[in-house]
Amino acid sequence: MLLVAGMLELGRGYSFGVATSDAARDAARYVAGKTSNTNGPGIASMCSIVTADLQAVTGNISCATQVLHKPPFVAGTDYTKPVPGQAVVAVYCGANTNCSGTTTTLYNTDVYVYVYYGFSDLNILGGGITITGSSRATTAW
């Protein structure tokens, strides 16, 4: 019985891992894109993409903390560690503020998006686990 419960929890954890990775990838692609002739979409618009991607997983999303250095990001310093059932998003947009700068400030800038999810595994595998999904995109405009 314990083996079956453990396998189910691993499957659930894998499902949440795929969801966080997909959300990070979609957000990085979106924020590295361009919404007008001069500006990127910004973090607020990117947050709606993450929220839509994680809607089936959780409604408790803390979006988004802008980090002023490249990864790795440190829990408690760069972003708030998620509680069970919460997703926390951390973003790095180079030297740009809010990922919405002009063409010259964002040209060929690496954008990093990390989604951290507090997974509660019913204490079968040891309790609360943070699942991380991350993606990097480069602006090409």
C-alpha positions as CSV (number, residue, x, y, z in Angstrom):
1,M,0.0,0.0,0.0
2,L,2.9,2.3,0.9
3,L,4.5,1.6,-2.5
4,V,1.3,2.5,-4.4
5,A,0.9,5.7,-2.4
6,G,4.5,6.6,-3.1
7,M,4.1,6.0,-6.8
8,L,1.0,8.2,-6.9
9,E,2.8,11.0,-5.1
10,L,5.7,10.8,-7.5
11,G,3.3,11.0,-10.4
12,R,1.6,14.0,-8.8
13,G,4.9,15.7,-8.2
14,Y,6.0,15.0,-11.8
15,S,2.7,16.6,-13.0
16,F,3.4,19.7,-11.0
17,G,6.9,19.8,-12.3
18,V,5.7,19.8,-15.9
19,A,3.2,22.5,-15.1
20,T,5.9,24.8,-13.6
21,S,8.3,24.2,-16.4
22,D,5.7,25.0,-19.0
23,A,4.7,28.2,-17.2
24,A,8.3,29.3,-17.0
25,R,8.9,28.6,-20.6
26,D,5.8,30.4,-21.8
27,A,6.5,33.4,-19.6
28,A,10.1,33.6,-20.8
29,R,9.1,33.5,-24.5
30,Y,6.4,36.1,-23.9
31,V,8.5,38.5,-22.0
32,A,11.4,38.2,-24.5
33,G,8.9,39.2,-27.2
34,K,7.8,42.6,-28.4
35,T,4.4,44.1,-28.0
36,S,5.0,47.3,-29.9
37,N,7.7,48.9,-32.0
38,T,9.6,50.0,-29.0
39,N,8.6,48.1,-25.9
40,G,8.7,44.6,-24.4
41,P,5.5,43.4,-22.7
42,G,6.6,43.9,-19.1
43,I,6.3,41.7,-16.0
44,A,2.6,42.5,-15.3
45,S,1.6,41.1,-18.6
46,M,3.9,38.1,-18.2
47,C,2.2,37.3,-14.8
48,S,-1.1,36.8,-16.6
49,I,0.5,34.1,-18.8
50,V,1.9,32.3,-15.7
51,T,-1.4,32.5,-13.9
52,A,-3.3,31.0,-16.9
53,D,-0.7,28.2,-17.2
54,L,-0.9,27.3,-13.5
55,Q,-4.7,27.7,-13.2
56,A,-5.2,23.9,-13.0
57,V,-2.5,23.6,-10.3
58,T,-3.1,26.5,-8.0
59,G,-4.8,29.9,-7.6
60,N,-2.2,31.1,-5.1
61,I,0.5,32.7,-7.2
62,S,2.9,35.4,-6.1
63,C,3.9,37.1,-9.3
64,A,6.5,38.3,-10.0
65,T,9.6,39.2,-8.1
66,Q,12.2,41.0,-10.2
67,V,15.7,39.9,-9.3
68,L,18.6,42.1,-10.2
69,H,21.2,39.4,-10.9
70,K,21.5,36.3,-13.0
71,P,20.5,32.9,-11.5
72,P,20.9,31.1,-9.2
73,F,18.3,32.8,-7.1
74,V,18.3,32.3,-3.3
75,A,15.1,31.5,-1.4
76,G,14.5,34.1,1.3
77,T,16.9,36.6,-0.3
78,D,15.8,36.9,-4.0
79,Y,12.3,35.5,-3.6
80,T,9.9,34.3,-0.9
81,K,10.0,30.6,-0.4
82,P,6.5,29.2,-1.4
83,V,4.3,27.6,1.1
84,P,2.5,24.4,0.2
85,G,0.1,25.0,-2.6
86,Q,1.7,28.4,-3.6
87,A,3.6,29.3,-6.7
88,V,6.2,32.1,-6.6
89,V,7.7,33.6,-9.8
90,A,11.1,35.2,-10.0
91,V,12.3,37.1,-13.1
92,Y,15.6,38.6,-14.3
93,C,15.5,40.9,-17.2
94,G,19.1,42.1,-17.4
95,A,19.7,45.7,-16.4
96,N,16.2,46.6,-17.5
97,T,13.4,47.5,-15.1
98,N,10.2,45.6,-15.5
99,C,11.2,43.8,-18.7
100,S,9.5,46.6,-20.7
101,G,12.4,48.8,-21.9
102,T,13.1,50.2,-25.3
103,T,14.6,48.3,-28.2
104,T,18.1,49.4,-27.5
105,T,18.1,48.5,-23.8
106,L,16.6,45.0,-24.3
107,Y,18.4,44.0,-27.5
108,N,20.0,40.5,-27.1
109,T,19.2,40.5,-23.4
110,D,18.8,37.2,-21.6
111,V,15.5,36.9,-19.7
112,Y,15.3,34.3,-17.0
113,V,12.0,33.1,-15.5
114,Y,11.8,30.8,-12.5
115,V,8.6,29.3,-11.1
116,Y,8.8,27.8,-7.7
117,Y,5.9,25.7,-6.4
118,G,5.4,24.5,-2.9
119,F,4.4,20.8,-3.3
120,S,2.8,19.1,-0.3
121,D,3.3,15.4,-0.7
122,L,1.2,14.2,2.3
123,N,4.5,13.4,4.1
124,I,5.0,10.2,2.2
125,L,8.3,11.5,0.7
126,G,9.3,13.8,3.6
127,G,6.8,16.7,3.5
128,G,6.9,20.0,1.7
129,I,9.1,20.1,-1.4
130,T,9.8,23.0,-3.6
131,I,9.4,22.1,-7.3
132,T,11.2,24.5,-9.7
133,G,10.6,25.2,-13.3
134,S,12.9,27.6,-15.2
135,S,13.5,29.0,-18.6
136,R,15.8,31.4,-20.4
137,A,15.0,33.4,-23.5
138,T,17.0,36.0,-25.4
139,T,15.4,39.0,-26.9
140,A,16.1,39.3,-30.6
141,W,14.7,42.8,-31.4
